[in-house]
Amino acid sequence: MIIFVLFKLVIGEINMQAELNIIVDQFNQLEYENQEFLVDIFQKQIIEKKREKLIHEIELAESNIKAGKFKRGSVDELMRDLEDD
């Protein structure tokens, strides 16, 4: 049931807050071991999403470096630049 509700959330067929409440309620009804299993799956998915985001940011930074769109300097110079913006 949880997977079905999550799918409906993804495709936008339902009110997100209401369905998240249903998911939490259903999660709380699961056996402890099943809750741990789901939490483990979700944590691994979050780690993978963070890894993908980091890879994207690194690729963007490398692209900017190759294009010369960066500045070199000390931390103090960086802080001054940030304050000027």
Residue, then its C-alpha position, 0 to 999 in steps of 0.5 A: m500500500i505504501i508503494f502505491v501511495l508513493f506512486k500516486l504522490v509522484i504522479g501528482e494525483i493526490n494531496m501530498q500532505a494528506e497522503l504523507n499522513i497516510i504513509v506515516d500512519q501505515f508505516n507506524q502499523l508495520e512490524y519493527e523489522n519492516q520499519e527498519f527495512l524501509v528506513d534502510i532503503f530510504q536512507k540508501q536512496i537519500i545517500e544516492k541522491k546526495r551522491e548524484k547531486l555532488i557529482h553534478e556540482i563537481e562536473l559544473a565546477e570543473s566546467n567552470i574552471k575549464a571555461g575560466k569562470f572562477k577566481r583565485g584568492s585567499v579566504d579573506e578575499l573571498m569574504r570581501d567579494l561576498e560582502d560586496d555582493 
